[in-house]
Amino acid sequence: MRPSLSRGLSAALIVITLAGCATRSAPPQRQAQRPSPPGGGYVDVGLAGQASAFEAYTRRAAAIDPSFADPAEIGQRLRTAAGYEPRQLEAGMIAYAALAAMQEPGFVAAVRANRDVARRVAADPNAALGLPGATAAAARANAALARRGEALAAAGQRVRKASYSVQHQAWSRARISGPAAAERLAAVKQAAGYRADPADRARLSAAIAEGGRRGGASPVVARGVAVAALTVLGQDGAARSLMQEPRSGQCLRIAKLNYHQCLAAAGTHYEDIYCLGLHAMADPGRCVVEATRPARRAGL
């Protein structure tokens, strides 16, 4: 038996230590007013807060266990996977990419040596890709995003497959109807949005430090590199205008809409598991992976 559903689609503080930046020019006044970590480094509260929303959601959702023993477990995991708001996750992706790009010392040094690029980068995010070290910074950002998206998508496929195997257990085929069905959907909708955890700062720092490089400057990666450059220069206001990317934002919104529609149509517990795996995990995971790929050109 197959799930009979369509397959459509606070702020945390973090210290980002930049290796090789022991000798550098004096920062602009705005940066000098910020707290400095022992031994040097760069502190940014807003950027890290946005990146934490992305890191926390992808980590928590990817950790969902594909084994299910009863409806109570399903309900809890349905809410865990609903823990993102599309626009917040869209900005979080770009912030996460920016923090990864800032781990490239050569890029950071080049930004500090070219302070006049701020205006160009604010007007055109792709301008940051022409800076020395930007290719390596983009590769770091690409790899960082891809890791999160691939892990989430793979976990979602495991849960989706469990919606088939769990049907051997009679409780999974029980019908969900009436007030119980409405309450379950309402609980999922209320779960949306990032809720900070005291340990998120350390988890974000550890995730960014994983490193790795992967080629390709997608629109999201390009914005991440641009935001990194502007943040290093203390141009936080200009960076805020780059925290959206239409293609990726639309992908995340469709995934969330499909999740809600799927649950609204589901009539059994195993169908809930299917909705969870496909639309709440695999779909947003694929959105993140797709966000690392260059935009397709018209006609291709």
C-alpha positions in Angstrom: 0.0 0.0 0.0 1.4 3.4 -1.0 0.7 6.7 0.7 -2.2 8.1 -1.4 -1.0 11.6 -1.5 0.3 13.9 -4.3 4.0 14.5 -4.4 4.0 18.2 -5.2 6.2 20.1 -3.7 17.1 36.6 20.5 19.9 36.8 18.4 22.8 34.4 19.1 26.4 35.7 19.4 29.2 34.0 17.7 32.9 34.6 17.3 34.2 33.8 13.9 38.0 33.4 14.2 39.8 34.3 11.0 43.0 32.4 10.6 45.9 34.4 9.2 44.5 37.8 10.1 46.9 38.7 12.9 48.3 41.6 10.9 45.6 43.8 9.4 44.8 47.4 8.9 42.8 49.3 11.5 39.1 48.6 11.3 36.5 51.3 10.6 35.1 53.1 13.6 31.8 51.1 13.6 33.8 47.8 14.0 36.0 49.3 16.7 32.9 49.9 18.8 32.0 46.3 18.8 33.3 43.9 21.5 36.4 42.1 20.5 37.1 38.4 21.4 40.3 37.5 23.1 43.1 37.0 20.6 41.4 38.9 17.8 38.6 37.9 15.5 35.3 39.2 14.2 32.1 39.5 16.1 28.7 40.0 14.5 25.5 39.4 16.5 22.8 39.9 13.8 24.5 37.8 11.1 25.1 34.9 13.5 21.6 35.1 14.8 20.2 34.6 11.3 22.7 31.8 10.5 21.7 30.1 13.7 18.1 29.8 12.5 19.3 27.9 9.4 21.9 25.8 11.2 19.5 24.8 14.0 16.6 23.9 11.7 18.7 21.8 9.3 20.4 20.0 12.3 17.3 19.3 14.2 15.3 18.1 11.2 18.1 16.0 9.8 18.3 14.2 13.2 14.7 12.9 13.0 14.7 9.2 13.6 13.0 7.2 10.8 11.7 4.6 13.2 8.3 5.2 14.6 6.6 3.3 17.5 3.3 5.2 17.9 1.3 8.3 16.9 2.8 10.4 19.7 6.3 10.1 18.2 4.9 11.1 14.8 3.3 14.2 16.3 6.5 15.4 18.0 8.5 14.9 14.8 5.9 16.6 12.7 6.4 19.7 14.9 10.2 19.5 14.8 10.3 19.4 11.0 7.9 22.4 10.9 10.4 24.5 12.8 11.2 27.0 10.1 9.7 30.1 8.6 10.5 30.3 4.9 11.7 33.9 4.8 13.7 33.4 7.9 15.4 30.3 6.5 16.0 32.1 3.2 17.9 34.8 5.0 19.5 32.2 7.3 21.0 30.4 4.2 22.7 33.6 3.0 23.9 34.4 6.5 25.3 30.9 6.9 27.1 31.2 3.5 28.5 34.6 4.6 30.0 33.2 7.8 31.5 30.3 5.8 33.0 32.8 3.3 34.5 34.8 6.1 36.6 31.8 7.0 38.8 32.4 3.9 41.7 34.6 5.2 42.8 35.8 1.7 39.3 37.0 0.9 39.0 38.9 4.2 42.4 40.5 3.7 41.4 41.5 0.2 38.2 43.1 1.4 40.0 45.1 4.0 42.5 46.3 1.3 39.6 47.4 -1.0 37.3 49.4 1.2 36.0 51.3 -1.8 34.2 48.2 -3.1 31.4 48.5 -0.5 29.2 50.7 -2.7 29.6 48.4 -5.8 28.9 45.3 -3.8 25.8 46.7 -2.2 24.5 47.5 -5.7 25.6 44.3 -7.3 26.4 41.2 -5.1 28.3 39.6 -8.0 30.9 42.4 -7.7 32.3 40.7 -4.6 33.2 37.7 -6.6 35.8 39.7 -8.5 37.9 40.3 -5.3 41.0 38.3 -4.7 40.2 35.2 -2.7 36.5 35.4 -3.6 36.5 32.1 -5.5 37.9 30.3 -2.5 35.4 32.1 -0.2 32.5 31.1 -2.5 33.7 27.5 -2.5 33.7 27.4 1.3 30.2 28.9 1.3 29.0 26.4 -1.3 30.3 23.4 0.6 28.9 24.6 3.9 25.4 25.0 2.4 25.6 21.8 0.4 26.5 19.7 3.5 23.4 20.9 5.3 21.0 20.5 2.4 22.3 17.0 1.4 22.1 15.7 5.0 18.5 17.0 5.4 17.4 15.6 2.0 18.9 12.2 2.7 17.3 12.1 6.2 13.9 13.0 4.6 14.2 10.1 2.1 14.8 7.7 5.0 11.7 8.9 6.7 9.7 8.8 3.5 10.7 5.2 3.0 9.6 4.4 6.6 6.1 5.4 5.6 5.9 2.2 3.6 7.6 -0.2 6.0 5.6 1.1 9.0 2.4 0.0 7.4 3.1 -3.5 8.7 2.1 -2.1 12.1 -1.7 -1.9 12.5 -1.6 1.4 14.4 -0.1 3.2 11.5 -3.1 2.5 9.3 -5.6 4.0 11.9 -7.7 6.8 10.5 -7.1 10.4 11.7 -10.3 12.5 11.6 -12.3 15.2 13.2 -10.8 17.3 16.0 -7.6 15.2 16.2 -6.8 16.0 12.5 -7.4 19.7 12.9 -5.4 19.9 16.2 -2.5 18.2 14.6 -2.3 20.6 11.6 -2.8 23.6 13.9 0.1 22.4 16.1 2.4 22.1 13.1 1.5 25.5 11.8 2.2 27.0 15.3 5.6 25.3 15.4 7.1 27.4 12.6 10.0 29.7 13.3 13.3 29.6 15.0 13.5 29.1 18.8 17.0 29.8 20.1 18.8 27.3 22.3 21.6 28.3 24.6 23.9 25.9 22.9 23.2 27.2 19.4 26.3 29.5 19.4 28.7 26.6 19.9 26.9 24.4 17.4 27.0 27.1 14.7 30.6 27.8 15.3 31.4 24.1 15.1 29.4 23.7 11.9 31.0 26.6 10.1 34.5 25.3 11.1 33.9 22.1 9.3 35.4 23.7 6.2 35.5 22.1 2.8 35.3 23.6 -0.7 32.9 23.1 -3.6 32.8 25.1 -6.7 30.0 27.2 -8.1 28.8 30.7 -7.3 25.0 30.5 -7.2 22.9 33.6 -6.5 22.7 32.5 -2.9 26.4 31.9 -2.6 27.1 35.2 -4.4 24.9 37.1 -1.9 26.7 35.3 0.9 30.1 36.4 -0.3 28.8 39.9 -0.8 27.3 40.0 2.7 30.6 38.7 4.1 32.5 41.6 2.4 30.0 44.2 3.6 30.0 42.8 7.1 33.8 42.8 7.3 33.7 46.5 6.2 31.1 47.3 8.9 28.4 48.0 6.3 25.7 46.0 8.0 22.9 48.2 6.8 23.8 47.6 3.2 24.2 43.9 3.8 20.5 43.6 5.0 19.2 44.4 1.5 21.0 41.2 0.2 19.4 38.7 2.6 16.8 37.5 0.1 17.1 35.4 -3.1 13.8 34.9 -5.1 14.4 31.5 -6.5 15.4 29.9 -3.2 12.8 31.7 -1.2 10.1 30.5 -3.5 11.3 26.9 -3.3 11.2 27.0 0.5 7.7 28.6 0.5 6.4 25.9 -1.8 7.9 23.2 0.3 6.2 24.6 3.4 2.8 25.0 1.6 3.0 21.4 0.3 3.7 20.2 3.8 0.6 21.8 5.2 -1.5 20.7 2.2 -0.2 17.1 2.6 -1.1 16.9 6.2 -4.5 18.4 5.6 -5.2 15.6 3.1 -3.6 12.8 5.1 -6.0 10.3 6.7 -3.7 7.8 8.4 -0.6 7.9 10.5 1.6 6.4 7.8 0.5 9.2 5.5 1.6 11.7 8.1 5.1 10.1 8.0 5.1 10.4 4.2 4.3 14.1 4.5 7.0 14.5 7.1 9.8 12.8 5.1 9.0 14.3 1.7 7.7 17.8 2.2 9.1 18.8 5.6 12.6 17.3 5.2 13.5 16.2 1.6 11.9 19.1 -0.1 13.6 21.9 1.9 16.8 19.9 1.8 16.7 19.9 -2.0 15.9 23.7 -1.9 19.2 24.2 0.0 21.1 22.0 -2.4 19.6 23.8 -5.4 20.6 27.1 -3.8 24.2 26.1 -4.3 23.9 25.6 -8.1 24.3 28.4 -10.6 21.1 29.8 -12.0 20.0 28.2 -15.2 20.2 30.5 -18.3 17.1 31.1 -20.4 16.7 28.4 -23.1 18.7 25.8 -21.3 
